[in-house]
């Protein structure tokens, strides 16, 4: 029982740390007003990397051994652990899915930053792709996420127009 208590204390520390990561990942991001859409992709790539690393750690043999010992001892801490393990998996899947969808927009980001404002032929295709993401993505189709993305696309258009005016 002494070993079980020590292992439970370890798992409780992990639970607190994982909860902190999950809470921080859900907090509203503070971003500069003029960020373009590439920043959205970078945010989700970073988040995907973080959650994939966390998943790798949770699935490591060391952690699995401790969890299996606690399962054999019928520890009550495992209920919280299983819930958090599921939440990590959901967060990792969300980030991976969002990166996949945002990569479909990546081909527009370069031309959007370099195009002349009067020759933005790719904007209809860009908006069709954004619409496709909204209609098909299981995670990215919220008003908050779409608002953030459209705001960044608009910021990029405004920055492109400003650069065009300053050059001309």
trRosetta pair geometry for C-beta under 8 A, 3 or more apart (Angstrom, degrees):
i j d omega theta_ij theta_ji phi_ij phi_ji
1 4 5.3 -52 -147 37 39 116
1 5 6.3 44 153 -23 69 102
2 5 5.8 -50 -150 33 31 112
2 6 6.6 30 151 -17 62 104
3 6 5.8 -55 -152 36 33 111
3 7 6.3 30 152 -17 66 107
3 69 7.8 -80 132 166 112 139
4 7 5.7 -56 -147 39 31 110
4 8 6.2 34 153 -22 65 106
4 69 7.3 -154 -104 142 74 103
4 70 7.0 125 -147 -107 85 68
4 73 4.7 173 -121 -160 132 169
4 75 6.6 -170 -173 -81 105 112
5 8 5.6 -53 -147 35 30 113
5 9 6.5 34 152 -22 63 102
6 9 5.7 -51 -153 31 33 113
6 10 6.7 35 148 -20 63 102
7 10 5.5 -50 -153 32 36 114
7 11 6.4 34 151 -17 67 105
7 66 5.4 -178 -156 -157 111 96
7 69 6.0 -96 -152 94 172 127
7 70 5.8 -154 124 -66 126 101
7 75 7.7 -110 99 -76 108 158
8 11 5.6 -54 -146 39 34 110
8 12 6.2 38 152 -23 66 104
8 70 6.7 127 -80 -117 74 121
8 75 5.7 -167 -93 -151 107 134
8 77 5.0 153 -146 -7 91 147
9 12 5.6 -51 -147 34 31 114
9 13 6.7 35 152 -20 62 101
10 13 5.8 -55 -157 32 32 111
10 14 6.6 32 147 -17 65 104
10 66 6.6 -87 92 -158 134 150
11 14 5.4 -50 -150 36 37 115
11 15 6.3 44 149 -26 66 102
11 66 6.7 178 -66 141 102 124
11 67 7.6 116 -105 -89 128 70
11 70 6.5 18 -36 -61 157 163
11 75 7.7 97 46 131 157 151
11 77 5.1 115 99 132 130 140
11 78 7.8 -31 167 -78 158 56
11 81 5.9 -41 -177 -79 119 129
12 15 5.4 -47 -146 31 33 116
12 16 6.6 36 153 -19 63 101
12 77 6.0 -90 -66 -135 82 136
13 16 5.8 -53 -153 34 32 111
13 17 6.4 29 151 -16 65 107
14 17 5.7 -59 -148 39 32 110
14 18 6.0 28 157 -17 69 109
14 63 7.8 125 -128 -126 162 112
14 81 7.6 38 92 -116 118 98
15 18 5.9 -57 -144 39 27 108
15 19 6.2 31 155 -21 63 106
15 77 7.2 -129 -34 -173 145 102
15 80 5.3 29 -136 129 144 123
15 81 6.3 -92 -83 -84 107 67
15 84 5.9 -177 -134 -14 76 160
16 19 5.8 -54 -148 35 28 112
16 20 6.5 32 153 -22 62 105
17 20 5.7 -54 -154 32 31 114
17 21 6.7 31 150 -18 64 103
18 21 5.6 -50 -150 34 36 112
18 22 6.3 34 152 -17 67 106
18 54 7.1 123 -121 -167 91 127
18 58 7.9 63 -100 -80 137 121
18 84 4.9 87 111 177 139 134
18 87 7.9 124 151 77 113 115
18 88 6.5 -59 -162 -66 121 118
19 22 5.7 -58 -148 40 32 110
19 23 6.1 32 155 -20 68 107
19 84 6.7 -78 -64 -112 73 126
20 23 5.8 -53 -143 37 29 110
20 24 6.2 27 158 -16 64 108
21 24 5.9 -58 -147 39 27 109
21 25 6.3 28 155 -23 63 109
21 50 7.4 -171 -165 157 118 119
21 54 6.5 158 137 -98 165 151
22 25 5.8 -55 -147 33 29 112
22 26 6.7 19 157 -12 62 109
22 84 7.3 -132 -27 -143 146 89
22 87 5.7 14 -117 138 147 130
22 88 7.4 -98 -76 -79 110 65
22 91 6.5 -138 -119 -52 86 153
23 26 6.1 -68 -155 39 30 105
23 27 6.9 45 149 -42 64 96
24 27 5.7 -38 -154 4 38 118
25 47 6.4 108 -143 -138 110 110
25 50 7.6 -175 -92 97 120 140
25 51 7.7 58 -109 -66 158 109
25 91 6.2 57 113 -152 159 137
29 43 6.9 -24 -102 -135 165 142
31 35 5.1 -54 165 -2 118 147
31 39 6.8 119 -152 144 132 146
32 35 5.1 122 68 -43 87 92
33 155 7.2 178 146 -116 56 128
34 155 5.2 161 -155 -169 44 118
34 158 7.6 -112 -134 83 89 116
34 159 6.1 103 -174 -70 109 118
35 39 4.2 -39 -179 17 119 160
35 40 8.0 127 136 -38 118 72
35 152 5.5 -43 108 -122 85 99
35 155 6.0 53 70 100 41 161
36 39 6.1 126 66 -2 53 97
36 109 6.9 114 142 -153 121 99
36 112 7.5 154 -163 106 124 120
36 113 6.6 14 -138 -84 166 106
36 152 5.5 91 177 177 25 90
36 153 7.6 65 -162 -96 68 28
36 155 5.7 -143 -89 95 51 104
36 156 3.7 75 -130 -79 103 104
36 159 6.8 -79 -71 29 108 144
37 40 5.3 -40 -163 22 56 117
37 41 7.0 54 145 -14 72 97
37 105 6.4 -90 151 136 139 134
37 108 7.9 1 74 91 150 101
37 109 5.6 -135 78 -106 106 103
37 112 7.3 30 26 77 122 157
37 149 6.4 48 -127 -159 99 71
37 152 4.3 131 -79 118 55 114
37 153 5.0 33 -57 -74 123 67
37 156 5.9 -54 -1 -21 87 141
38 41 5.7 -53 -157 37 43 111
38 42 6.2 43 147 -20 71 106
38 106 7.8 76 -109 -126 78 75
38 109 5.0 105 -66 -168 92 147
39 42 5.5 -53 -145 39 34 113
39 43 6.3 44 153 -27 65 101
39 152 6.2 -144 51 -137 103 138
40 43 5.7 -48 -151 28 30 115
40 44 6.8 19 155 -9 62 105
40 102 6.2 -153 115 -134 100 140
40 148 6.5 137 -107 130 119 103
40 149 5.5 71 -125 -104 170 75
40 152 5.4 -166 -31 34 116 166
41 44 6.1 -63 -152 41 31 104
41 45 6.2 32 152 -21 67 108
41 99 7.0 89 -156 -132 73 67
41 102 4.4 180 -99 139 84 131
41 103 7.0 109 -136 -72 123 54
41 105 7.4 -153 -65 72 119 106
41 106 6.3 78 -99 -85 163 96
41 109 7.7 -77 0 -57 140 155
42 45 5.6 -53 -143 36 32 113
42 46 6.3 34 157 -19 65 105
43 46 6.0 -60 -154 35 27 110
43 47 6.3 22 152 -15 64 110
44 47 5.4 -51 -141 41 36 113
44 48 6.1 43 155 -25 66 103
44 95 5.5 173 -168 -154 78 74
44 98 4.4 -125 -144 108 145 116
44 99 4.8 -171 124 -70 113 75
44 102 6.0 135 44 13 146 149
45 48 5.6 -50 -146 34 29 114
45 49 6.5 32 153 -19 62 105
45 99 5.5 102 -81 -115 65 122
46 49 5.7 -55 -151 35 30 112
46 50 6.4 30 152 -19 65 106
47 50 5.7 -53 -147 35 32 112
47 51 6.3 20 160 -9 66 109
47 91 7.7 -109 168 168 105 96
47 95 4.4 -148 111 -119 100 131
48 51 6.2 -62 -144 44 26 101
48 52 6.0 27 158 -20 65 111
48 92 7.0 88 -143 -152 59 62
48 95 3.8 -176 -79 137 69 116
48 96 5.3 115 -132 -73 117 57
48 98 7.8 -155 -60 61 110 93
48 99 5.2 -23 -39 -29 152 140
49 52 5.9 -56 -141 37 26 110
49 53 6.4 28 157 -19 62 106
50 53 5.9 -59 -155 35 27 110
50 54 6.4 24 151 -16 64 108
50 95 8.0 -156 52 -114 85 174
51 54 5.3 -50 -144 38 37 114
51 55 6.2 43 153 -22 66 102
51 88 6.4 171 -157 -169 93 75
51 91 5.0 -152 -120 114 145 100
51 92 3.8 -166 135 -87 120 76
51 95 5.5 146 31 20 137 145
52 55 5.5 -50 -146 36 32 114
52 56 6.4 38 152 -22 63 102
52 92 5.8 119 -71 -142 56 116
52 95 8.0 -119 -32 84 88 131
52 96 7.7 96 -66 -68 109 107
53 56 5.6 -50 -149 33 32 113
53 57 6.5 33 151 -19 63 104
54 57 5.7 -54 -151 35 33 113
54 58 6.3 31 152 -17 66 107
54 88 5.6 -130 119 -151 119 125
54 92 7.5 -149 65 -69 100 115
55 58 5.7 -55 -144 39 32 110
55 59 6.1 18 159 -8 67 113
55 88 5.8 165 -81 144 77 115
55 89 6.8 97 -111 -91 117 61
55 92 5.1 17 -43 -69 136 161
56 59 6.0 -66 -143 47 26 102
56 60 6.7 53 149 -55 61 89
57 60 5.6 -28 -158 -13 34 119
57 63 6.8 91 151 -30 62 144
58 63 5.7 -124 -156 121 34 165
58 85 6.0 160 177 -122 142 89
58 88 6.2 122 -13 89 160 164
59 63 7.1 29 19 66 5 126
59 64 7.1 24 -169 -54 40 108
60 63 4.9 88 61 12 84 101
60 64 6.8 -150 95 -7 41 91
61 64 5.4 -56 -143 40 33 115
61 65 6.2 40 157 -26 67 102
62 65 6.0 -54 -154 29 26 111
62 66 6.8 21 152 -13 61 106
63 66 5.8 -57 -152 37 35 109
63 67 6.2 31 153 -17 69 108
64 67 5.7 -57 -145 40 31 110
64 68 6.1 29 157 -19 67 107
65 68 5.9 -57 -146 37 28 108
65 69 6.5 29 154 -20 63 104
66 69 5.8 -54 -151 34 31 112
66 70 6.5 26 153 -13 65 107
67 70 5.7 -58 -149 41 32 109
67 71 6.3 39 150 -25 66 104
67 78 7.0 107 -154 -117 83 104
67 81 6.7 -175 -119 145 107 152
68 71 5.3 -46 -145 32 35 116
68 72 6.5 39 154 -20 64 101
69 72 5.8 -53 -153 34 31 111
69 73 6.5 18 151 -7 64 110
70 73 5.6 -61 -145 47 35 106
70 75 3.9 -47 -172 16 95 138
70 77 6.6 -65 -170 63 143 103
70 78 5.6 163 125 -63 118 109
70 81 8.0 85 95 10 150 159
71 74 7.3 29 -178 -77 34 38
71 75 7.3 -63 -64 25 26 91
71 78 6.3 96 -85 -101 68 159
75 78 5.2 110 82 -21 90 98
76 79 6.4 -26 -178 6 57 110
77 80 5.9 -53 -169 40 56 108
77 81 6.1 59 137 -25 77 109
78 81 5.0 -55 -142 40 41 118
78 82 5.9 44 159 -24 73 101
79 82 6.1 -52 -148 33 26 108
79 83 6.7 26 152 -17 59 107
80 83 5.8 -58 -153 36 32 113
80 84 6.3 25 155 -13 68 108
81 84 6.0 -62 -150 41 29 106
81 85 6.1 33 153 -24 66 108
82 85 5.5 -50 -143 34 31 116
82 86 6.5 34 155 -18 62 103
83 86 5.9 -57 -157 35 29 111
83 87 6.5 28 148 -19 64 107
84 87 5.3 -52 -145 36 38 113
84 88 6.3 42 154 -23 68 99
85 88 5.8 -48 -150 31 30 112
85 89 6.6 31 150 -18 61 106
86 89 5.6 -56 -151 36 33 113
86 90 6.4 34 152 -19 66 104
87 90 5.6 -51 -147 36 34 112
87 91 6.3 33 155 -17 66 106
88 91 5.8 -56 -147 39 30 109
88 92 6.2 29 155 -18 66 108
89 92 5.8 -54 -144 38 29 110
89 93 6.2 28 156 -17 64 108
90 93 5.8 -57 -147 39 28 109
90 94 6.2 32 154 -22 64 107
91 94 5.6 -51 -145 34 30 114
91 95 6.4 28 157 -16 64 105
92 95 5.9 -55 -148 37 30 108
92 96 6.2 29 155 -17 64 109
93 96 5.7 -56 -144 40 30 112
93 97 6.0 30 157 -19 66 110
93 139 7.8 165 116 -49 80 142
94 97 5.8 -59 -146 39 26 110
94 98 6.2 24 157 -17 64 110
94 139 4.3 154 -139 -133 86 157
95 98 5.8 -56 -144 39 28 110
95 99 6.3 31 156 -20 64 105
96 99 5.9 -54 -149 34 28 111
96 100 6.5 31 152 -21 62 106
97 100 5.6 -54 -152 33 31 114
97 101 6.5 24 154 -12 65 106
97 137 6.5 134 150 -153 110 92
97 138 6.6 -47 171 50 161 92
97 139 5.2 114 86 20 131 126
97 140 7.3 -152 120 -21 98 100
98 101 5.8 -56 -146 41 33 107
98 102 6.0 28 158 -15 68 110
98 137 7.2 70 -98 -162 60 137
98 139 5.8 -83 -58 92 95 124
98 140 5.1 132 -113 -69 87 112
98 145 7.8 -114 -124 -154 124 140
99 102 5.9 -58 -139 42 28 107
99 103 6.3 38 157 -30 63 103
100 103 6.0 -52 -155 24 26 114
100 104 7.7 32 147 -24 56 95
101 104 5.9 -46 -169 17 42 113
101 105 7.8 30 142 -9 63 99
101 133 4.7 108 178 -128 122 105
101 136 7.8 174 -112 86 121 98
101 137 4.9 -3 -79 -89 162 126
101 140 5.5 -134 74 14 155 154
102 105 5.5 -53 -164 34 51 111
102 106 7.0 76 138 -48 69 87
102 133 7.7 63 -73 -122 49 148
102 140 7.7 176 -50 -109 87 156
102 149 7.9 -143 -110 -116 101 124
103 106 5.0 -21 -153 -9 48 125
104 107 7.7 -44 177 14 36 101
104 129 5.5 -165 130 -166 107 120
104 132 7.5 -84 123 87 153 126
104 133 7.0 -180 62 -69 128 106
105 108 5.4 -58 -173 36 65 113
105 109 6.6 76 134 -43 83 94
105 126 6.8 68 -142 -146 90 81
105 129 5.6 158 -88 121 76 134
105 130 7.0 56 -95 -72 125 74
105 133 7.5 -24 -43 -41 114 144
106 109 5.6 -41 -153 8 42 118
107 110 7.4 -51 -169 25 34 102
107 111 7.9 15 149 6 61 111
108 111 6.1 -71 -157 51 45 103
108 112 5.5 48 151 -31 79 114
108 122 5.7 178 -130 145 92 127
108 125 7.0 -172 -91 98 121 98
108 126 4.4 120 -151 -99 159 105
108 129 7.1 -170 -21 42 141 148
109 112 5.6 -57 -143 35 27 115
109 113 6.5 22 159 -17 63 108
109 156 7.4 -102 -146 -138 70 164
110 113 6.0 -64 -154 36 28 106
110 114 6.3 -6 161 5 66 117
111 114 6.0 -75 -136 52 31 94
111 115 5.2 43 168 -48 74 109
111 122 5.3 63 107 24 143 156
112 115 6.3 -31 -119 13 21 114
112 120 7.5 50 -120 -138 63 107
112 122 7.1 -109 -66 85 76 122
112 123 7.9 104 -107 -85 95 74
112 126 7.0 80 -74 -92 123 156
112 153 7.1 -78 -164 -150 156 76
112 156 5.1 41 136 133 117 132
112 157 6.8 -66 -172 -73 99 67
112 160 6.6 -123 158 -46 58 148
113 156 5.9 -73 -81 -166 72 109
113 159 7.4 -17 -133 95 74 116
113 160 6.1 -160 -147 -81 29 106
114 160 7.4 -71 -10 -126 8 112
115 119 5.9 -139 -176 87 99 84
115 120 5.2 110 124 -96 145 70
115 122 7.2 -153 -67 28 154 110
115 160 6.2 20 62 -172 72 146
116 119 4.4 49 65 28 101 104
116 120 7.6 -135 83 -47 51 69
116 164 5.9 110 -141 -119 63 133
117 120 6.4 -18 -156 -31 35 113
117 157 7.5 93 -120 -173 92 80
117 160 6.2 150 -72 117 83 100
117 161 4.5 59 -80 -100 140 82
117 164 5.2 -136 -8 32 103 164
120 123 4.6 45 139 -29 108 115
120 157 7.4 25 -112 -127 159 103
121 124 7.7 -46 174 22 47 97
122 125 5.2 -58 -162 46 63 113
122 126 5.7 72 139 -30 82 102
123 126 5.3 -52 -143 36 33 117
123 127 6.3 30 159 -17 67 105
123 157 7.9 52 -105 -99 121 127
124 127 5.8 -56 -146 39 31 108
124 128 6.3 34 153 -21 65 105
125 128 5.5 -52 -147 35 33 114
125 129 6.4 33 153 -19 64 104
126 129 5.8 -58 -154 35 29 110
126 130 6.5 30 149 -19 65 104
126 153 7.0 152 154 -147 131 135
127 130 5.4 -47 -145 35 37 114
127 131 6.3 42 151 -21 64 103
128 131 5.5 -52 -150 36 32 115
128 132 6.4 37 149 -22 64 103
129 132 5.4 -47 -148 32 35 115
129 133 6.6 39 151 -20 64 100
130 133 5.7 -51 -152 33 33 113
130 134 6.5 35 149 -20 64 105
130 146 7.5 105 177 -143 104 92
130 149 6.7 169 -134 125 112 130
130 150 7.0 91 -167 -81 151 86
130 153 7.5 -51 -77 -41 145 160
131 134 5.6 -53 -149 36 33 113
131 135 6.2 24 156 -13 66 110
132 135 5.9 -61 -144 42 29 106
132 136 5.9 -9 169 9 67 118
133 136 6.6 -76 -132 50 20 87
133 137 5.1 11 -176 -19 67 124
133 140 5.6 -45 165 99 104 134
133 141 7.3 -174 136 -78 65 77
134 137 7.0 -30 -95 30 13 102
134 140 7.4 -99 -93 112 43 89
134 141 5.0 107 -160 -125 50 85
134 146 5.7 42 -99 -97 111 130
135 141 7.2 132 -51 -112 10 130
136 141 7.8 167 56 -63 27 127
137 140 3.8 -12 124 43 154 97
137 141 5.0 165 73 -37 88 91
138 141 7.3 -53 -142 12 9 113
139 142 7.9 -41 165 -12 44 101
139 145 7.8 102 134 -50 69 169
140 145 5.0 -142 -159 134 62 151
140 146 7.5 108 156 -62 78 72
140 149 7.9 48 -177 -34 112 144
141 145 7.3 2 4 63 8 127
141 146 7.2 25 -149 -48 36 114
142 145 4.7 87 58 11 87 101
142 146 6.8 -163 87 -3 42 89
143 146 5.8 -59 -140 44 31 108
143 147 5.8 37 158 -25 67 109
144 147 5.8 -55 -145 35 25 112
144 148 6.4 26 156 -19 61 107
145 148 5.8 -54 -150 35 30 112
145 149 6.4 27 154 -16 65 108
146 149 5.7 -56 -146 40 32 110
146 150 6.0 26 159 -14 68 110
147 150 6.0 -58 -140 42 27 105
147 151 6.0 32 157 -24 63 109
148 151 5.8 -55 -148 34 25 114
148 152 6.6 22 155 -16 61 107
149 152 5.9 -59 -153 36 30 108
149 153 6.4 30 151 -18 66 105
150 153 5.5 -49 -145 36 36 113
150 154 6.2 38 153 -19 66 104
151 154 5.7 -55 -149 38 30 112
151 155 6.3 36 150 -23 64 104
152 155 5.4 -45 -145 32 35 117
152 156 6.5 37 154 -20 63 101
153 156 5.8 -54 -154 33 32 112
153 157 6.6 33 148 -19 64 103
154 157 5.6 -52 -150 35 35 112
154 158 6.4 34 152 -18 67 104
155 158 5.7 -56 -149 37 31 110
155 159 6.3 30 154 -18 66 107
156 159 5.7 -53 -145 38 32 111
156 160 6.3 35 154 -21 65 105
157 160 5.7 -54 -148 36 30 113
157 161 6.4 31 153 -18 64 106
158 161 5.7 -55 -150 37 32 112
158 162 6.4 34 151 -21 65 105
159 162 5.6 -51 -147 34 33 114
159 163 6.4 32 155 -17 65 104
160 163 5.9 -54 -149 37 30 109
160 164 6.3 33 152 -21 64 107
161 164 5.5 -54 -147 35 32 114
161 165 6.3 30 156 -18 65 106
162 165 5.9 -57 -149 37 29 109
162 166 6.3 25 155 -17 65 109
163 166 5.8 -57 -145 39 31 109
163 167 6.3 29 156 -19 66 108
164 167 6.0 -59 -149 36 28 109
164 168 6.3 17 158 -16 64 114
165 168 6.0 -62 -142 38 28 106
